[in-house]
Amino acid sequence: MRVGEVVLAVLATLLMVGCNAGPNYKRPVVDVPNQYRGAMAPEIGGPGANKENSIADQQWATIFQDDVLKRLVQEALANNLDLRVAAQRILEAQAQVGVIRSQQLPTVSGGGSYSAIQLPAGLNGTDSNGKPNNSFFNGGGPSASAAWNLDFWGLYRRQTEAARADMLASVWGERATRTTLIESVAEAYFRLRSLDAQLEITQNTIKAREDSLQLTKALDKGGYGSLADVRQAEELLHAAEANLPDIRRQIAIEENALSVLLGHNPGTIDRGWKIEEQPHPEDLPVGIPSAILERRPDVQQAEQKLVAANARIGVARAQYFPQISLTSLGGAASNQLNSVFTGPTSYWYAAGSVTEPIFDGGRIRSNYQLSQEQQKEVLLTYQNTILNAFKDVSNALVTYRETREHRERQADQVKSAADAVRLARLRYSGGNTGYLEVLTTDTDLYGAQLQLAQAQEQEASSLVQLYSALGGGWR
């Protein structure tokens, strides 16, 4: 075995037993509650439910049953520019991994040289046979060189580890963007359908108040009413008419916002089920709290950033140790073009070097300390992300339960208010009361109907928020 082969074998053995500087990553211990706050209500994940199941495990298409909403979500996932930017960041991170990983491997380059000169006729020389020749070949030939910085202390391996963690953070960032996009589209759609309901309520109210105004005018003309009743009826009508422009404005703004989410220029949006037709399931399994560490993409993204920060401690630590590099050069050369590839024309050169930092003004030490402090900051961010995830789920559970109860009570109020208006109008047309009672009850009914439409939108959106808080929507 030649000396070069022995050296390579020794170096390969050293690389295999070489260590990675810095700490290996271990997932931090976090304080996970036994159950979500708000999950004790019997209508949320009933007593017979599998505690490990969660609505977050379901595809979003099974959560949303409105076909138009499903199509809008699909369109947003295909065309939304924010999501496409997030996907592009993944490709950039993948390329960055390849760039950094290449430092672990040797570099090899090849080339060649050739040089010649043509002398004037009066300056003839002679060739190797003594004959006159005014063309000279000065030398040249093919050559190759190689260089390798040995990663004995794991400097480049830690850099690659950090780059891969950054890439995975980009992957989870794209999934978090996907979840947020689905949530935003659904909420915007429910707000739009709520505004549609408010527009319909207002239009129906205007029609009813126009009829009431005609009645008061007829009673006044027949001597059974008064001009004050007419003015009060006109006041009711104009109040409802004044709301129309603002509702139409809000509808246009919501359509524009939803169009941008879909990746389109502002325009009209198709409609599906009415807001009161949207499903509101009573049994919502939420699973165990520890599962949120795996389900929530923002938590996974924060953890990968922590992995990267931990690896960069190793990168900084490796700077303390000697850097070993190997270089070699070889080729063939001759001062005659026709003999470059024949005869004893080959040459080679090999060298190794070790570089050890002696004095750098504290740069390595400070950089190592900086990487440790940055890792602590990212760790705090990771822990805070988990706390916020538990908060989001608890808030969503409470919101879903309370908004449903609020919608039910609001519906009862609308029924009572509608009956009060009916009775007041009967009493007024029979001359048993003044128009003030009609005005008061009608105003109460109109306000209650608008609030019911808003409560229905809040209930529908709270289901989406719960689904998103549990980590659903990206699978």
FINU-424116 format. One record per atom (N, C-alpha, C): x, y, z. Coordinates in steps of 0.05 Angstrom, whole numbers, plus 5000, padded with zeros to 4 digits. Layout:
# residues N
XYZ;...
//
This chain:
# residues 475
501749765000;500050005000;501850255000;501250434982;502850674981;502350865004;504151055007;503951235030;501451405028;500751495004;498351665001;495851515010;495651255003;493351105011;493251065041;495551035053;495551005082;494651265096;495551495085;494751745096;491751785094;490551725071;487751755067;486151575086;487151325090;485751145108;485851245137;488051365145;488251475172;486351705175;486351875155;484552115156;481652035157;480951825141;478151735142;477351625169;479251485182;478751385209;478351615229;480051815226;479752045244;477152185241;476252205216;473652335211;471352185223;471551915221;469351745232;469251765262;471551795275;471451805304;471352095314;471352285295;471252565302;468652635316;468752845332;466452915349;465253175338;462753215346;461353465340;461553645364;462753875360;462954065383;460154165390;459754235415;457254355423;455254145433;453054225445;451154035456;449353915435;448553665438;446553545421;443753645430;441953665411;439253775418;437553575433;436253665453;434153515467;431753705471;429453595465;426953755468;426653845498;426354105502;426054195530;423554085543;423654055569;421253965584;419454205588;416954175580;415054395583;412754315601;411554515613;409254465631;406754435615;405754195612;403354145596;401054085615;398854235613;396554175630;395253905624;393853805643;392453545639;390053565620;388853795620;386553835602;386354135596;384954195574;384554465566;382454605584;382954855591;380954995605;378555045586;376154985596;373855005579;372954745567;374554535570;373854275558;372154105577;371454215601;369854065620;366954065614;366054255597;363254265590;362354005577;360053895585;359153635574;358753645544;358053875533;357553885504;360153895488;362453935501;365053935487;366553685493;366653495474;367953245478;366653085500;364352985495;362652845515;364052625530;362752515551;363952325568;364852065554;363552005532;364251755518;366251795496;367252035493;369052095471;371851985476;373251915454;376051835456;377752085461;379052095484;380452335492;382752405475;383752205459;386052255442;385252355415;382652325408;381752425382;381352735384;381552855361;381253145360;380153225332;378553435332;377553525306;379853625289;382153685301;384453785286;385553565268;384953305274;385853085257;384253055231;381953195230;380253175207;381153375185;380653295161;381253485139;379353725140;380253955131;378554195132;376054155116;376153995095;373753955078;371453825093;372153675115;370053545130;368953735151;370453945158;369554145178;367554345164;368254425140;366554615126;364754455107;362154485110;360254335093;359054495071;359454755072;358454935051;360154895026;359054795004;360554734980;361954984968;360655214970;361855464960;364355534977;364055505003;366355565021;368655375015;368055115010;370154925004;371655014979;370155094959;371355174934;373055424937;372155614954;373755854959;376355784973;376255604992;378655525007;380655394987;379655214970;381355084951;382655294932;381155484924;382155694907;384255854921;383855914946;385856074961;388455914965;388255654970;390555484973;392155464947;390855494925;392155474899;393455744890;392155964898;392956224886;393956434906;393556394932;394356604951;397356654949;398056914947;400856994943;402456954968;401357004991;402756965016;403656675020;401856495012;402456205014;404656134994;404556254970;406556194950;409256304958;409256534972;411756634983;412956445004;411256345021;412156155042;413255905029;411955805007;412955574994;415655624980;415955874970;418455944957;420755954978;420156035002;422256035023;423255755029;421555555026;422455275030;424555205009;424055274984;425955214962;428555364967;428455604976;430855754982;432455625005;430955535025;432355395048;433555135039;432254985021;433354735011;436054784996;436054994979;438455064965;440655144985;439955295006;441955375025;443155135040;441554925045;442654685057;444754565039;444254555013;446154444994;448754604993;448554874995;450855044995;452554985020;451354975043;452854935068;453954655070;452354455062;453354185063;455754135045;456054285024;458254245005;460954305019;460954455041;463454505056;464654255068;463054055073;464053805085;465653635065;465353695039;466553525018;468953655006;470853504995;473153624982;472353754956;473953954948;473554084922;475653994903;474953944878;476753844858;476354024833;478554114822;478354284798;480554194778;479954234753;481854144733;482254364712;484354344697;484854544676;487254464659;488054644643;490354594626;491554854617;493954844607;495355084597;496755024571;497255234555;498655204530;499755484523;502155494515;503355744507;505255704483;505255884464;506955874440;507656154432;509756174415;510656434406;511556404377;510956604361;511856614333;513856844330;516356774323;518456984320;518457094292;519557334288;519857444261;521757274245;521757314218;523357144200;526357174205;527157404214;530057444218;531057334244;529357244261;530157144288;529656844290;530256694269;529656414269;531356264290;530056084302;531455904320;531755634307;532355434322;532555164312;530954974329;529954764317;528354574332;530254364344;529154144354;530753944367;532553794348;532153804322;533753674302;535753874290;535854114301;537754314290;536854464266;534354424257;533354554234;532154824242;532255024224;531155284230;528255274237;527355424257;524555424266;524055684280;522055834271;521356084284;518856064301;517855824307;515555774325;516455624349;515955724373;516855594397;514455524415;514455284426;512455194446;513855204474;512855374491;514255414516;513455214538;511155084535;510454884555;507554894561;506554694576;503754684584;502854394586;500254364593;499154104595;496754094614;495453864618;493153854636;494053844665;492253944683;492853944711;490253914727;490553824752;488253794770;489153864798;487353974813;487954044841;485653964859;486153924884;484053844903;484753974930;482654044944;482954154971;480754044989;481454005014;479453895033;479954005061;478054135071;478154225099;476854015116;478453875132;477453645147;475553745170;473253625171;471253705191;471553535216;473853535228;474453365251;472753435275;472253695279;470853785303;467853835298;466953775274;464153795269;463154075262;465054255254;464254525248;462254535225;462854395203;461154405180;458654225184;458954015200;456553845205;454554005222;455554165241;453654325257;452354545240;453954655222;452754855203;450554735186;451054485177;449054345161;446654285178;447054205203;444854145221;443054395225;444354625228;442854875232;441354945207;442654905183;441254975158;438854795153;439054535160;436854355157;434554425176;435254505200;433154595219;431754845209;433355035197;432155275185;430255195162;431054995147;429354915125;426754795136;426954625157;424454515169;422754735181;424054935192;422455165203;420955305180;422155315157;420755425134;418455255125;418754995127;416554805121;414254845140;414854865166;412754905185;411555185183;413255375175;412155645170;410155645148;410755495127;408755475105;406155345114;406355145131;403955015141;402455205160;403855365175;402455555192;401055765175;402355845153;401056035135;398555915122;398755655116;396455515105;394155505124;394655445150;392555445170;391355715174;392955925175;391956195178;390356275154;391156195130;389656265106;386856135106;386755875113;384055745114;382255885135;383455945158;381856085178;380956355168;382656505155;381956775145;379756765124;379956565106;377956545085;375256475097;375156285115;372656205128;371456435144;373056575159;371956795175;370957015158;372357085136;371457295118;368857205104;368656955097;366256855084;363856875103;364256805129;362056815148;361257105154;363257285155;362557575158;360957675134;361657585110;360257665087;357357565087;356957315095;354257205096;352657345119;353957425140;352557565161;351757845151;353457975136;352758235125;350458205104;350557985089;348257935071;345657905086;345857765109;343357735125;342458005136;344358165145;343658435155;342458605133;343458575109;342258725086;339458635081;339058375081;336358265077;334458355099;335358345124;333758435147;332958725143;334958895136;334359175132;332359225110;332659085088;330859115065;327959035073;327758815088;325158725097;323958925117;325659035134;324759225154;323759485139;325159565119;324359805104;321559755091;321159515080;318559445068;316359455089;316859335112;314859335133;314259625144;316359785145;315960055155;314660235134;315060175109;313560325088;310560265091;309960005095;307059935099;305960065124;307560075145;306660205170;306160505166;307960625150;307660915144;305060965129;304460795110;301960825095;299560795113;299760615133;297560575152;297160825169;299360945179;299061185195;297961415179;298761435154;297661655138;294661615133;293861365129;290961315125;289461375150;290461295173;289061345198;288961645204;291061785197;291062075202;289062215183;288962115159;287062235140;284162175148;283761945161;281061875170;280361985197;282162135209;281662255235;282162075258;283361835254;283861655276;286761665286;288461815272;291261845280;292062135283;294562175282;295562455285;298062485267;298762735262;301162795246;303662705261;303562705287;305862605303;306362305297;304262155294;304561865287;305861835260;305062005241;306261995214;309162055215;309962265230;312762335232;314462115246;313261985266;314661775279;315061535260;313061475244;313261265224;315361325203;315461585195;317561675176;320361645188;320561705214;323161685228;324061395228;322261205233;323060925233;324060845205;322560935184;323260855157;326060975149;326461225155;328961355147;331361235163;330961155188;333061025203;334060765190;332160605181;332860355167;334160415140;333160605125;334260675099;337160785102;337660925124;340361035129;342460815133;341560575142;343460355146;344260215121;342660245100;343260095075;345960165063;346660425059;349260485047;351660365063;351560385089;353760285105;353959975103;351759835102;351859545100;352959465072;352059605051;353159555025;356159615023;357059825037;359859895038;361459665051;360459565073;361859345087;361959095070;359759045055;359758805038;361858825016;362059065004;364059104983;366959074994;367459185018;370059165030;370758875036;368758725047;369258445053;369758275028;368258335007;368758194982;371558254971;372458504973;375058574964;377258424980;376858415006;378858285023;378957985017;376557865013;376457575006;377657524979;377257704960;378457674933;381457664934;382657834951;385557844954;386557584966;385157474986;385857214997;385856994976;384057024957;383856824935;385856864914;387457084916;389457144896;388357284871;386057414874;384757544851;384657844856;384057994834;383358274837;380658294851;380158524864;377558554878;375258514859;373258374869;370858304853;368758184871;366658094858;364457964872;365157684881;363857584901;364357314912;361857154911;362056904903;359756724903;358756674931;356256614933;354956544959;353956264959;353956144983;352855884987;350655895009;351055735029;349055725051;348855995065;346456055075;346056295091;347556255118;347956475132;349456465157;347956285177;345256295177;343856135197;343755835190;344655765166;344755485157;347355355162;349455505170;352055385175;351855195199;353254965197;353054755218;354454845244;353354755266;354454805293;354554545309;356554375305;356554115319;356754155349;355453975364;355453995393;357753835405;358453615393;360553445403;363153505389;365053635403;367553715391;369853595407;370953365399;373253255413;375753425408;377153485429;379453655427;382153515431;382053265440;384553115444;385953195470;388353085474;389853145498;391753385493;392253545513;393853785509;396653735498;397953515506;400653465497;400853435467;398653355454;398653315425;399053575410;398553795424;398754055410;401654115402;403553985416;406354025409;407053915382;405453715373;405853595347;403953705326;401553795335;399553885316;399854175306;400754345325;400854635318;403354685301;403054785277;405454845260;407155065271;405955265285;407655475296;409355375319;408355175334;410055055355;412354895343;411754745322;413854595308;415854785296;414955005285;416755195273;418655315294;417455385317;419155495339;421155295349;420455035349;422354835358;424654805339;424054805313;426154785293;428155025294;427055255300;428855485305;430655445329;429555305349;431155235373;433255035366;432654835349;434554645340;436854785326;436254975308;438255125293;440055285312;438755415331;440355575350;442155395367;441255165374;442954975390;445354885373;444854825347;447054745330;449054965326;448255205326;450155435322;451955465346;451155365369;452955365392;455355185385;454854955372;456954775364;458754905343;457555055325;459155195305;461155395318;460155545338;461855735352;463955595369;463155365381;464955215398;467255105381;466755015357;468754885340;470955085332;470355345334;472355545326;474755545345;474455425369;476755415388;478855215379;478155025362;479954795356;481454835330;483654695326;485154725301;483554645277;484054785255;482854725229;484954585212;484254345203;486054185187;485154185158;487054235140;486454245111;488554095095;487653975073;489453835055;489153955028;491453985014;491454074986;493253894970;492553864945;494253714926;494053824898;496053774883;496153874855;497753674839;496753624815;498153434797;497453484768;499153384750;498553424722;500853324705;500953424681;503053354662;503953614648;506553634642;507553874629;509953804612;510353954591;512653914573;513054164557;515554204548;516054444532;515754384502;514654134497;513954064469;511153964469;509554074451;506754004450;506253714445;507953584427;507453314420;508353114441;509553204462;510553024483;509253064510;506953214510;505653264536;504653004548;503552824531;502252584541;504152344539;506652384532;508552164530;511052234546;512352034555;514852084569;514352164598;516452214612;516252284640;515552584644;513052644638;512152924640;510352984663;509552784679;507652824701;508952944725;507453084741;508353194766;506053194786;506753204812;504653224833;505853364857;503853464873;504653614898;502453574918;503153534943;501153494964;502153634989;500253745005;500953885029;498653885049;499253895074;497253915095;497954145113;495954255125;496454485143;494554475167;495454575189;493854595214;493954885223;491654995228;491455275236;490055285263;491455405283;490355425310;490255725318;487955825325;487756105333;489356145359;490956355360;492556425383;491556675397;491156885381;490057135393;488157255372;485657315380;483757435362;482257655376;483257755398;481957975412;479357895426;478957635431;476557545444;474157495426;474657495399;472557455380;471257185383;472756965384;471656695386;470056665412;471256755434;469856735460;467156895460;467257135449;464857295448;462757175429;463657055407;461756935388;460556685401;462056535416;461056305430;458956385451;459556595466;457656695485;455156805472;455456935449;453157035434;451356815426;452456595415;450856365406;449256245430;450456235453;449056125477;446756305485;447256565485;445056755493;442856755472;443556725447;441456715426;439756465429;441056245437;439655995441;437656025464;438456165485;436656215508;434256375500;434756575483;432556745473;430556575457;431556405439;429856245422;428356045440;429655945461;428255755479;425955895493;426256145501;424056295514;421856335494;422556395469;420556425448;418956165444;420355945444;419055685441;417055635463;417955685488;416255645511;413855835510;414256075501;412056265499;410056185477;411156075456;409355975434;407555755444;408555575461;406955365472;404755475490;405555665508;403555785526;401355925510;402156065489;400056195472;398355995458;399455765451;397855555438;395755455457;396455395482;394455315502;392355525507;393255775507;391455995511;389456015488;390455985463;388655995440;386555785441;387355535449;385355315450;383255375472;384155465495;382355515517;380455745510;381555955497;379856175489;377756085468;378655915449;376855825429;374655645440;375355475460;373355305472;371255475486;372155665502;370255835516;368556005497;369956105476;368456265456;366356105442;367055855434;365055695420;362655635437;363155575462;360855505480;359155755486;360455975492;358956215499;357656345475;358856345452;357556465429;355156305420;355256045424;352855885417;350555945436;351155975462;349056045481;348056325475;349856505468;349056775461;347156785437;347856615417;346156605393;343356495400;343256295417;340756185425;338956385439;340156525458;338656735473;337856965455;339557025435;338857245417;336557155399;336456905391;334256815375;331656825391;331756755417;329356785434;328457075435;330357255437;329657545438;328357635413;329257535390;327957605364;325157515363;324657265373;321957165373;320057335390;321057395414;319457565431;318957845420;321057955408;320858225397;318958225373;319058025357;317258005334;314357985343;313857835364;311057815374;310158075387;312058215400;311358475412;310558675390;311958675368;311358855345;308558785334;308058525331;305458445321;303158545339;303458505365;301358585383;301158895384;303359035383;303259335384;301859445359;302359325336;300959415312;297959355313;297259135324;294459075327;293059275345;294359335367;293259525386;293059805374;295159875358;295060145346;292860155325;292659955308;290659965287;287859955299;287559845323;284959845337;284460085354;286460275354;286060515369;286460485399;287860275407;288160225436;290860325447;292560425430;295160525439;296160725418;298160885427;299361075408;301560945392;302561095372;304560985354;307260955368;307661085391;310161065405;310860775412;308760625420;309160345426;310160195402;308960245379;309860115354;312760185348;313360445351;316060535345;318060395363;317460375388;319360255407;319759955402;317559815398;317759525394;319059465367;318459625346;319659585320;322659635320;323459835335;326359895337;327759665351;326559565372;327759345387;327959095370;325959045353;326058805336;328258835315;328459065303;330559105282;333359075294;333759185317;336359155330;336958875338;334958735348;335358455356;335958275332;334658325309;335158165285;338058215275;338958455275;341758515267;343758375286;343158385312;344958255331;344857955328;342657845320;342457555316;344257475292;344157635271;345857575248;348857585255;349557775272;352357795281;353057565300;351157485317;351657255335;352056995319;350556965297;350856725281;353656715267;354556955259;357256975247;359356905268;359057005292;360956955313;361056655320;358756535321;358756245327;360156085305;359556145280;360756005258;363856045258;364656295263;367556355264;368956215287;367556195310;368756065333;369455775328;367955635312;368655365305;371155355289;371455545270;373955555254;376355625272;375955805291;378155885309;378955645326;377055485335;377755255351;379255055335;378355005311;379754815293;382554905287;382955165283;385655265277;387355265302;386255325325;387755335350;388855055357;387354845350;388154575356;390254475336;390854625316;392854555296;391754415272;389154455266;387954335242;388354515218;388054405194;387954565170;390254535151;392554435161;394854425143;395354145131;394053945142;394653675132;393453635104;
//
